[in-house]
Amino acid sequence: MSSPNDTSDSKQDIISLIGSDKVKHSILREDAMLSSTLKSIASGNFADSKDSIELPSMSGPVIEKVIEYMNFKGKLLREGREGDNTEVTAEKFENFNIPTELSLDVLLAADYLNI
Amino acid sequence: MISFKKGKIKVPEKLQPTSANIDESWLILKNVFDKVLSDDTHDISFEKTYRVVYDVVRFRQEAELYNRIKEYLVQRFTSLKTDTFDKNPAITSEEWKFLETLGEVWKSTNIHLECIRDLTLYLERTYCERNRVPGIVETGLEIFNTCLLLPLKDTVNEEYVKGINNLRDTHEYDTPHTEVLERLGSMMLTILSGEDSFFVVFVQNHLLEESIKYYSELANSLNLKSIEGFQKVETLIDFETKLDTSFLTLDAATKVIKCIDTVLIWGNYESIVEPLLLDALDTLNGEYLRKLYSLTTERKYRLKLRSAIQNMINKNLSSIELDESEKKRSLIGTKWASSVISMFNKYNKLLEGLSFEVESTIDNVANTEITENQMGGRQLSTTNNGPDDSEDFSQGTVSAAGLLNETFSNFFKQNSKHSAQYMSFYLDTCLKKTLEKTEINDSKNSILECVNLVRLLPDKDEFTVIYKNQLTKRLIQQQSSLKVEKFACKRVNEETGSFWTHKLGTMLRDITRSEYLAQNFSVSQQQKATEDSSTTTEVLEFVPDILTITSWPFQDIDDIVAEDLILPAQLEALKLDFEKFYNKKYNERTLKWVHTLGSIQIGFQFEKSYHDLTMPFYSALVFLLFENNDELTTEMILEMTHIPEQELYRQLLSLVMSSKSRILKKSPASKTISKSDKFSINYSFTAPTEKVKVQTIVGNTSSRRNDNNNNNNINNVLERERINATNAAIVRVMKRQTAITHTELLERVTEEVKQVFTLQLLVFKKSLGFLISKEYVQRDPDDSSLYHYIS
């Protein structure tokens, strides 16, 4: 598990995700790497920009939600709580709200990003 | 968990595919893959490609896509092979070229396949996992194998071995070539051919064969029979080990090295290893022994080595000759034993720290060897290892000490006629030296070394009996230091077990107690003398040895007790005094006087000189008669002393004949003694030293008889003790199992007593007969081979 030092170091390492609304949404690189798709894009030897990844299939709100989730999961992982105590994790997870009207979009996005 | 609140679920706007047509999508993908394979991905958007795959999968075209990718890869790898290898026949003519190219191809293929896998991850995640088909990389590797590697396998094989041999030739280890070999090695291990890796299926055997070939040729050019050659082999093997472990699996590496061992060394065991071994043993080069041994882990060879070492030592041992030029058996024995001991020490030092580990089955082998070595076929096979060894065996290994012990134990068994006796002689000689204080430490060491070997004697009881006799002699004649005797006794006790030696302890205790009694007695005598000064003017010094009958090896106590002996008045008084003194201390005990074991010291002024004469008791009695008589006949002496007649003749003869201590004269001067011969003191006697030891000479005729007698005695004692021990063993066995067959009983009893001696059938029969006659054991009335224990 990462130590607090690592966290502060990687805080500066921020990439942005660009959805169909062309707005940049910032996220810690470390958290973005939780998605294997984003990881491949960012690390592969391709034409895609390494610092701002375009995801034209997703709307701004969906991306925001995705980023929120990845932050949340990344934090849990860093704290080393996930898997330790499923009840606590589940409880925390209940506070994570997804608006009903977005749920299907978010689901598709999660599948696409493999998170 | 998503909580469902009221509200509509908004259907995403774009459910329509951007391109639903598989052919269109495939064109895009194929283009991308082409670029990936040519390492030209800079103008491709990963995200777009990924989205194409995503869409294809979403519209249920994934199976089609998967198959197209497969076809595509087949096509690509086939052409890769054609382009790189087939069209370029010169590739094999240059050394390393082929291997290097293949290595590069392998390296890039891996990268490409992983890249394609990443691009089509969505396909792999959904389609491959759900339908349990291999992922893109696995599929790709398989295709690589079938389309490229398999058709080339002979070339790969050949070139690979060539490469390894090339490295062997140059003896260079850290070259870029090693890296190539390493990469190819990992390739051949990664790629599967059926059940096993490509390497195991196609290459390994070829590699082994070629390695053998290579080293066989090398072996011919090396001179392996010398230590120098051996050193060369060592470096070769070192190099090979380093080489192999760097790019082969551990398994393959060990196999290759084993092959080399076989080819270079063990294959020519007789012509290479044995001379080397003998050389190492001769020059006492433990280093080489250890190296030779560590060269192999195979049992077969290790056993060979072991037995070779054993044979060698045995040969050296057998070359120790009995020095027949010495007249006395004890001297011959001592010499022999000391050579054996020094040889043991020599080899012990040599083999120290070498672990000659062989699996536990050595036990059986050792057993059979011993059986073969036994000359009397009727004797049952037993291993005669000390307790240490059996521990070793149970752990499955034998240390070098075990090997040595085994060898010496076998050697003693071969020489069982005299080994026990001679070892005892050696101890006797050592112990007799201990009167000189400076010798004590040396003697202690010699004793320790000797007793170490005693443990390996096949018949320890025989040793104990002889040792006991000699101990008796030493103790009574005060020929050794009591402290060292105790030390030796303790060691013997530890090695042979207390059952056989606890009497030795009692003997030593008797002596210690006697010393104490002697002190007390002389004090009380002096007191008496001062109280009663009128009767005795001088006090005789008296050193009693009070011996517990049962512990000392005297055959029949009544034979040597001469009750009706007439003692001079002074001695008689002393005897009575002591009896009184002793009875006061120990009421219940009776004293029997065994005069023959004692000796008397008499001071006498001859014509020329004064001498302290130490003489046997009977001789002294005879001599003392001349205090009051000038001349006596044999008959008169007999009457005045009541010394047994035969004994008296012997004593008189020695007093008259002995060259060094002729203190009596006889008339007529002849070499035999008759009843009417007259004796008188030989006043002209003189000797260079003040102290003279008057010895009883033994005539030639009687000596042989005596020697035989002695041997018979030992044998009798031995047999008696063995029967006793066998009795006890039988009873022990039968208490556990009340009905037992003859063979089983014999086996068990043999096992019970083997620590101390080898059970002979005769002893067993006698013992069993005794127990049956005493009704401890009963023969079954129906089955004569079955015995019952009667409790």
Interface residues (C-beta under 8 A of the other chain):
Chain A: S36 T37 S40 I41 G44 N45 F46 A47 D48 I53 E54 L55 P56 S57 A90 F93 E94 N97 I98 P99 T100 E101 L102 S103 L104 D105 L108 Y112 N114
Chain B: M1 I2 S3 F4 K5 K6 G7 K8 I9 K10 V11 P12 K14 T41 H42 D43 I44 S45 F46 E47 Y50 R51 Y54 C115 D118 L119 L121 Y122 R125
